Amino acid sequence: MSKEKNKKDYLSAREIAEVFSLHPQYVRDCARLGIFPALKVGTSWRFKLSEVEAKLRQNAAIAVERSLLSSTTPNQNE
């Protein structure tokens, strides 16, 4: 695999932030906390776009499921 191809496989926090309309510091924090899969290269983080996208989809699905479950819980104030 060429270096150019390899370089494009991994994106910076800024590039991931641009793709998903997130703040770069949020992306770095998610990497540091293990929320986003990432590699630390010196002082920078590198991300595989497909892995971050999969994690975001997984988290969105969990949020939707929780929302649906909470909306079907009977309201005790009625």
PAPA-705782 format. One record per residue: residue number from 1; residue in one letter; x, y, z of N, C-alpha, C, CB in turn. Coordinates in pm, 1 decimal, always signed. Glycine has a CB too. Example, Ala and Ser with C-alpha at 12.3 -4.5 7.8 and 13.67 -1.06 7.14 Angstrom:
<rs>
+-----+---+----------+----------+----------+----------+----------+----------+----------+----------+----------+----------+----------+----------+
!   k ! r !     n_c1 !     n_c2 !     n_c3 !    ca_c1 !    ca_c2 !    ca_c3 !     c_c1 !     c_c2 !     c_c3 !    cb_c1 !    cb_c2 !    cb_c3 !
+-----+---+----------+----------+----------+----------+----------+----------+----------+----------+----------+----------+----------+----------+
!   1 ! a !  +1319.0 !   -569.0 !   +780.0 !  +1230.0 !   -450.0 !   +780.0 !  +1320.0 !   -330.0 !   +780.0 !  +1130.8 !   -447.3 !   +904.6 !
!   2 ! s !  +1285.0 !   -225.0 !   +708.0 !  +1367.0 !   -106.0 !   +714.0 !  +1290.0 !     +3.0 !   +787.0 !  +1408.4 !    -59.8 !   +572.5 !
+-----+---+----------+----------+----------+----------+----------+----------+----------+----------+----------+----------+----------+----------+
</rs>
This chain:
<rs>
+-----+---+----------+----------+----------+----------+----------+----------+----------+----------+----------+----------+----------+----------+
!   k ! r !     n_c1 !     n_c2 !     n_c3 !    ca_c1 !    ca_c2 !    ca_c3 !     c_c1 !     c_c2 !     c_c3 !    cb_c1 !    cb_c2 !    cb_c3 !
+-----+---+----------+----------+----------+----------+----------+----------+----------+----------+----------+----------+----------+----------+
!   1 ! m !    +85.1 !   -118.0 !     +0.0 !     +0.0 !     +0.0 !     +0.0 !    +89.0 !   +123.4 !     +0.0 !    -96.5 !     +0.3 !   +122.4 !
!   2 ! s !    +58.2 !   +218.6 !    -82.2 !   +140.9 !   +338.5 !    -91.7 !   +118.9 !   +429.6 !    +28.9 !   +110.4 !   +414.3 !   -221.5 !
!   3 ! k !   +216.7 !   +515.3 !    +54.9 !   +204.3 !   +609.7 !   +166.2 !    +87.9 !   +705.6 !   +143.8 !   +334.7 !   +688.6 !   +184.4 !
!   4 ! e !    +66.8 !   +747.3 !    +19.4 !    -42.5 !   +839.7 !    -11.4 !   -177.0 !   +775.6 !    +20.2 !    -37.5 !   +882.7 !   -159.4 !
!   5 ! k !   -195.7 !   +650.6 !    -17.7 !   -319.3 !   +578.8 !    +11.6 !   -335.9 !   +564.2 !   +162.8 !   -319.9 !   +439.9 !    -57.0 !
!   6 ! n !   -228.6 !   +527.1 !   +230.5 !   -230.6 !   +509.4 !   +374.9 !   -265.0 !   +640.0 !   +446.1 !    -95.9 !   +456.8 !   +423.5 !
!   7 ! k !   -211.5 !   +750.7 !   +398.8 !   -236.4 !   +880.4 !   +459.6 !   -384.1 !   +918.1 !   +451.1 !   -150.8 !   +987.2 !   +392.5 !
!   8 ! k !   -449.6 !   +886.0 !   +343.5 !   -590.7 !   +919.1 !   +325.2 !   -683.3 !   +826.3 !   +404.3 !   -626.2 !   +913.1 !   +177.9 !
!   9 ! d !   -632.6 !   +710.9 !   +446.3 !   -714.0 !   +618.7 !   +525.7 !   -746.9 !   +677.8 !   +662.6 !   -641.6 !   +484.6 !   +542.4 !
!  10 ! y !   -659.0 !   +761.4 !   +713.4 !   -676.2 !   +819.3 !   +846.2 !   -691.4 !   +970.5 !   +834.7 !   -557.0 !   +783.4 !   +937.8 !
!  11 ! l !   -788.9 !  +1023.6 !   +907.7 !   -817.6 !  +1166.5 !   +905.5 !   -783.9 !  +1229.2 !  +1039.9 !   -964.9 !  +1191.7 !   +870.1 !
!  12 ! s !   -757.4 !  +1357.2 !  +1038.7 !   -729.9 !  +1431.5 !  +1162.2 !   -861.8 !  +1461.7 !  +1234.4 !   -652.4 !  +1564.0 !  +1131.3 !
!  13 ! a !   -849.1 !  +1508.4 !  +1356.7 !   -967.5 !  +1548.1 !  +1433.6 !  -1041.6 !  +1661.1 !  +1362.3 !   -927.5 !  +1592.1 !  +1576.7 !
!  14 ! r !   -966.9 !  +1752.7 !  +1304.7 !  -1029.4 !  +1864.8 !  +1231.9 !  -1109.5 !  +1813.6 !  +1112.5 !   -921.7 !  +1965.6 !  +1184.1 !
!  15 ! e !  -1052.5 !  +1718.9 !  +1038.3 !  -1121.5 !  +1664.3 !   +920.9 !  -1247.0 !  +1586.4 !   +961.2 !  -1026.7 !  +1573.4 !   +841.1 !
!  16 ! i !  -1236.8 !  +1507.7 !  +1068.3 !  -1354.8 !  +1434.7 !  +1117.3 !  -1461.4 !  +1534.7 !  +1162.7 !  -1316.3 !  +1338.4 !  +1234.8 !
!  17 ! a !  -1418.9 !  +1639.1 !  +1231.4 !  -1512.2 !  +1741.7 !  +1277.8 !  -1585.8 !  +1806.3 !  +1160.9 !  -1438.0 !  +1848.6 !  +1358.5 !
!  18 ! e !  -1514.5 !  +1832.4 !  +1053.3 !  -1577.1 !  +1892.4 !   +934.8 !  -1678.5 !  +1798.0 !   +871.6 !  -1470.5 !  +1930.5 !   +831.7 !
!  19 ! v !  -1644.3 !  +1670.4 !   +861.9 !  -1733.5 !  +1573.0 !   +799.0 !  -1864.7 !  +1561.3 !   +875.7 !  -1665.4 !  +1435.9 !   +790.1 !
!  20 ! f !  -1857.0 !  +1559.7 !  +1007.9 !  -1975.8 !  +1533.7 !  +1089.9 !  -2030.4 !  +1658.8 !  +1158.6 !  -1943.6 !  +1429.8 !  +1194.3 !
!  21 ! s !  -1981.9 !  +1775.4 !  +1121.7 !  -2027.2 !  +1902.9 !  +1180.1 !  -2014.8 !  +1902.1 !  +1333.0 !  -2173.6 !  +1931.3 !  +1139.6 !
!  22 ! l !  -1896.6 !  +1864.1 !  +1378.5 !  -1866.3 !  +1861.6 !  +1521.1 !  -1752.5 !  +1958.5 !  +1547.7 !  -1829.7 !  +1717.8 !  +1569.0 !
!  23 ! h !  -1732.4 !  +1993.5 !  +1671.1 !  -1618.7 !  +2077.4 !  +1707.9 !  -1494.6 !  +1987.4 !  +1718.3 !  -1645.6 !  +2154.1 !  +1843.5 !
!  24 ! p !  -1380.9 !  +2030.9 !  +1667.2 !  -1259.7 !  +1947.8 !  +1673.7 !  -1222.1 !  +1905.1 !  +1815.9 !  -1143.9 !  +2022.7 !  +1612.5 !
!  25 ! q !  -1243.1 !  +1992.9 !  +1915.1 !  -1210.3 !  +1955.5 !  +2052.8 !  -1300.2 !  +1842.4 !  +2100.9 !  -1223.4 !  +2076.8 !  +2146.1 !
!  26 ! y !  -1425.9 !  +1842.6 !  +2059.2 !  -1517.4 !  +1732.8 !  +2094.5 !  -1466.1 !  +1600.9 !  +2036.8 !  -1661.2 !  +1762.0 !  +2042.6 !
!  27 ! v !  -1419.7 !  +1604.6 !  +1913.3 !  -1366.5 !  +1484.0 !  +1848.3 !  -1244.2 !  +1433.7 !  +1925.0 !  -1329.5 !  +1512.8 !  +1699.5 !
!  28 ! r !  -1153.6 !  +1524.8 !  +1962.2 !  -1034.4 !  +1485.7 !  +2038.9 !  -1073.1 !  +1429.7 !  +2175.9 !   -939.5 !  +1606.2 !  +2056.0 !
!  29 ! d !  -1170.7 !  +1491.5 !  +2240.9 !  -1217.0 !  +1442.3 !  +2370.8 !  -1275.1 !  +1302.1 !  +2358.3 !  -1321.6 !  +1537.5 !  +2430.3 !
!  30 ! c !  -1352.9 !  +1279.4 !  +2253.1 !  -1410.4 !  +1145.7 !  +2231.5 !  -1301.2 !  +1041.8 !  +2208.8 !  -1506.7 !  +1147.2 !  +2111.7 !
!  31 ! a !  -1195.2 !  +1079.5 !  +2140.6 !  -1082.6 !   +988.1 !  +2120.6 !  -1014.6 !   +958.2 !  +2253.3 !   -981.3 !  +1047.4 !  +2021.0 !
!  32 ! r !   -988.7 !  +1063.0 !  +2330.1 !   -920.6 !  +1047.5 !  +2458.7 !  -1000.5 !   +960.0 !  +2554.4 !   -895.6 !  +1183.8 !  +2521.9 !
!  33 ! l !  -1133.0 !   +972.7 !  +2551.2 !  -1220.4 !   +895.6 !  +2640.0 !  -1253.2 !   +756.1 !  +2585.8 !  -1348.9 !   +971.8 !  +2663.3 !
!  34 ! g !  -1209.2 !   +727.4 !  +2463.7 !  -1235.3 !   +595.5 !  +2405.8 !  -1371.4 !   +583.4 !  +2340.4 !  -1222.8 !   +491.2 !  +2511.0 !
!  35 ! i !  -1440.4 !   +693.9 !  +2321.2 !  -1571.8 !   +690.8 !  +2257.2 !  -1556.2 !   +668.6 !  +2107.0 !  -1649.3 !   +821.9 !  +2284.7 !
!  36 ! f !  -1461.0 !   +738.6 !  +2046.9 !  -1428.6 !   +719.1 !  +1905.7 !  -1301.6 !   +635.9 !  +1896.0 !  -1411.5 !   +855.6 !  +1832.1 !
!  37 ! p !  -1301.1 !   +534.4 !  +1811.2 !  -1176.6 !   +461.2 !  +1788.7 !  -1076.0 !   +551.5 !  +1718.1 !  -1202.3 !   +332.8 !  +1705.5 !
!  38 ! a !   -953.7 !   +556.9 !  +1769.5 !   -853.0 !   +646.7 !  +1713.5 !   -713.1 !   +598.4 !  +1748.1 !   -873.7 !   +789.9 !  +1764.6 !
!  39 ! l !   -617.7 !   +650.7 !  +1673.7 !   -476.2 !   +624.1 !  +1698.9 !   -409.8 !   +754.1 !  +1739.1 !   -406.4 !   +562.2 !  +1573.9 !
!  40 ! k !   -326.2 !   +748.8 !  +1839.5 !   -249.5 !   +867.0 !  +1880.2 !   -116.8 !   +861.8 !  +1806.2 !   -227.9 !   +872.5 !  +2037.1 !
!  41 ! v !    -89.2 !   +966.1 !  +1729.5 !    +34.5 !   +977.6 !  +1653.1 !   +104.9 !  +1103.2 !  +1703.5 !     +7.5 !   +984.0 !  +1496.7 !
!  42 ! g !   +204.5 !  +1085.4 !  +1789.1 !   +268.5 !  +1201.0 !  +1851.8 !   +168.2 !  +1271.2 !  +1940.9 !   +324.7 !  +1298.6 !  +1745.5 !
!  43 ! t !   +140.6 !  +1395.8 !  +1909.5 !    +41.9 !  +1471.5 !  +1988.3 !    -93.6 !  +1479.6 !  +1918.0 !    +93.9 !  +1612.8 !  +2015.9 !
!  44 ! s !   -104.4 !  +1416.3 !  +1801.7 !   -227.5 !  +1423.4 !  +1721.5 !   -304.5 !  +1292.6 !  +1727.3 !   -195.0 !  +1458.0 !  +1575.9 !
!  45 ! w !   -431.5 !  +1301.5 !  +1699.2 !   -517.2 !  +1183.6 !  +1686.2 !   -545.6 !  +1160.5 !  +1539.6 !   -649.4 !  +1200.1 !  +1766.0 !
!  46 ! r !   -557.0 !  +1033.7 !  +1500.2 !   -594.1 !   +995.5 !  +1363.9 !   -711.9 !   +898.7 !  +1372.8 !   -472.6 !   +930.7 !  +1286.9 !
!  47 ! f !   -805.6 !   +917.8 !  +1280.6 !   -931.6 !   +843.9 !  +1282.8 !   -957.8 !   +780.8 !  +1147.2 !  -1048.3 !   +936.0 !  +1322.3 !
!  48 ! k !  -1014.5 !   +660.5 !  +1148.3 !  -1065.4 !   +600.9 !  +1025.1 !  -1209.7 !   +647.3 !  +1011.7 !  -1054.1 !   +442.3 !  +1026.1 !
!  49 ! l !  -1240.1 !   +708.4 !   +900.6 !  -1373.9 !   +763.1 !   +878.1 !  -1481.6 !   +657.0 !   +898.3 !  -1384.1 !   +821.8 !   +737.2 !
!  50 ! s !  -1461.1 !   +538.7 !   +843.0 !  -1562.1 !   +432.5 !   +851.8 !  -1586.3 !   +389.7 !   +996.7 !  -1518.8 !   +311.2 !   +768.4 !
!  51 ! e !  -1481.7 !   +388.7 !  +1079.1 !  -1497.2 !   +347.6 !  +1218.6 !  -1571.9 !   +452.0 !  +1300.7 !  -1361.0 !   +321.2 !  +1280.7 !
!  52 ! v !  -1542.5 !   +579.6 !  +1276.6 !  -1612.7 !   +686.0 !  +1347.6 !  -1759.2 !   +689.4 !  +1304.2 !  -1545.2 !   +822.8 !  +1322.0 !
!  53 ! e !  -1782.0 !   +674.0 !  +1175.2 !  -1919.4 !   +672.5 !  +1125.3 !  -1998.3 !   +557.0 !  +1186.1 !  -1920.6 !   +662.4 !   +972.4 !
!  54 ! a !  -1938.3 !   +440.2 !  +1194.7 !  -2005.3 !   +324.2 !  +1254.3 !  -2038.0 !   +349.3 !  +1400.7 !  -1918.1 !   +198.8 !  +1240.8 !
!  55 ! k !  -1945.5 !   +411.4 !  +1473.2 !  -1968.6 !   +440.8 !  +1614.6 !  -2081.1 !   +543.4 !  +1631.3 !  -1839.1 !   +492.5 !  +1680.5 !
!  56 ! l !  -2083.2 !   +645.2 !  +1547.1 !  -2190.4 !   +744.5 !  +1553.5 !  -2326.3 !   +682.4 !  +1521.7 !  -2161.8 !   +859.4 !  +1457.0 !
!  57 ! r !  -2329.4 !   +593.9 !  +1422.7 !  -2455.0 !   +524.3 !  +1389.6 !  -2501.5 !   +437.4 !  +1506.3 !  -2437.0 !   +437.3 !  +1263.0 !
!  58 ! q !  -2407.5 !   +367.5 !  +1567.6 !  -2440.2 !   +282.1 !  +1681.6 !  -2497.5 !   +366.2 !  +1795.7 !  -2315.0 !   +204.5 !  +1729.3 !
!  59 ! n !  -2431.8 !   +477.4 !  +1826.4 !  -2478.8 !   +564.1 !  +1934.0 !  -2614.8 !   +625.6 !  +1901.5 !  -2376.9 !   +674.3 !  +1960.8 !
!  60 ! a !  -2637.8 !   +660.1 !  +1775.5 !  -2767.3 !   +715.3 !  +1735.2 !  -2877.7 !   +611.4 !  +1750.4 !  -2761.7 !   +765.5 !  +1590.2 !
!  61 ! a !  -2848.3 !   +487.8 !  +1713.5 !  -2947.5 !   +381.0 !  +1726.1 !  -2983.7 !   +357.6 !  +1872.4 !  -2894.9 !   +251.0 !  +1663.0 !
!  62 ! i !  -2884.8 !   +362.8 !  +1959.5 !  -2909.6 !   +345.2 !  +2102.9 !  -2995.4 !   +460.2 !  +2155.1 !  -2775.8 !   +337.1 !  +2181.6 !
!  63 ! a !  -2966.1 !   +582.3 !  +2111.4 !  -3043.0 !   +698.7 !  +2156.0 !  -3188.3 !   +689.3 !  +2109.9 !  -2979.3 !   +828.3 !  +2103.6 !
!  64 ! v !  -3210.1 !   +646.3 !  +1986.9 !  -3346.3 !   +631.2 !  +1935.3 !  -3420.5 !   +523.5 !  +2013.9 !  -3344.3 !   +596.1 !  +1784.5 !
!  65 ! e !  -3353.4 !   +412.6 !  +2039.5 !  -3416.0 !   +303.4 !  +2115.5 !  -3455.3 !   +350.4 !  +2255.2 !  -3320.6 !   +182.3 !  +2125.3 !
!  66 ! r !  -3366.6 !   +422.1 !  +2321.0 !  -3397.6 !   +473.1 !  +2455.5 !  -3512.9 !   +571.9 !  +2450.7 !  -3274.0 !   +539.8 !  +2518.1 !
!  67 ! s !  -3515.5 !   +654.4 !  +2347.9 !  -3621.9 !   +752.5 !  +2333.6 !  -3756.2 !   +683.3 !  +2314.4 !  -3593.1 !   +846.2 !  +2216.0 !
!  68 ! l !  -3755.9 !   +580.4 !  +2230.2 !  -3879.7 !   +506.4 !  +2207.0 !  -3926.4 !   +435.1 !  +2332.7 !  -3860.9 !   +405.9 !  +2094.5 !
!  69 ! l !  -3833.5 !   +379.1 !  +2407.3 !  -3870.2 !   +310.4 !  +2530.4 !  -3925.5 !   +407.5 !  +2634.3 !  -3749.7 !   +236.2 !  +2587.0 !
!  70 ! s !  -3865.6 !   +524.3 !  +2645.3 !  -3912.2 !   +620.6 !  +2743.7 !  -4046.3 !   +682.7 !  +2703.1 !  -3807.8 !   +729.8 !  +2763.1 !
!  71 ! s !  -4072.5 !   +690.9 !  +2572.0 !  -4200.4 !   +748.0 !  +2528.5 !  -4316.2 !   +649.6 !  +2544.5 !  -4190.8 !   +792.3 !  +2383.4 !
!  72 ! t !  -4285.6 !   +522.1 !  +2560.2 !  -4391.5 !   +423.3 !  +2580.7 !  -4415.9 !   +395.3 !  +2728.0 !  -4356.9 !   +294.2 !  +2509.5 !
!  73 ! t !  -4334.2 !   +454.9 !  +2816.2 !  -4353.1 !   +439.4 !  +2959.1 !  -4473.1 !   +524.8 !  +3000.6 !  -4224.1 !   +479.8 !  +3038.1 !
!  74 ! p !  -4567.7 !   +466.1 !  +3073.7 !  -4687.0 !   +542.0 !  +3113.6 !  -4648.6 !   +664.2 !  +3198.0 !  -4784.5 !   +451.6 !  +3192.6 !
!  75 ! n !  -4715.2 !   +773.4 !  +3171.1 !  -4692.9 !   +896.6 !  +3246.4 !  -4767.3 !   +886.1 !  +3379.4 !  -4740.0 !  +1022.3 !  +3165.3 !
!  76 ! q !  -4696.7 !   +896.4 !  +3489.5 !  -4758.0 !   +878.4 !  +3620.4 !  -4839.7 !   +999.6 !  +3664.4 !  -4651.5 !   +849.3 !  +3722.7 !
!  77 ! n !  -4828.0 !  +1110.5 !  +3590.7 !  -4902.7 !  +1230.4 !  +3626.7 !  -5044.5 !  +1230.6 !  +3570.1 !  -4828.8 !  +1352.8 !  +3578.9 !
!  78 ! e !  -5076.1 !  +1135.7 !  +3487.5 !  -5210.8 !  +1133.3 !  +3425.2 !  -5308.1 !  +1059.4 !  +3510.9 !  -5206.8 !  +1069.2 !  +3286.9 !
+-----+---+----------+----------+----------+----------+----------+----------+----------+----------+----------+----------+----------+----------+
</rs>
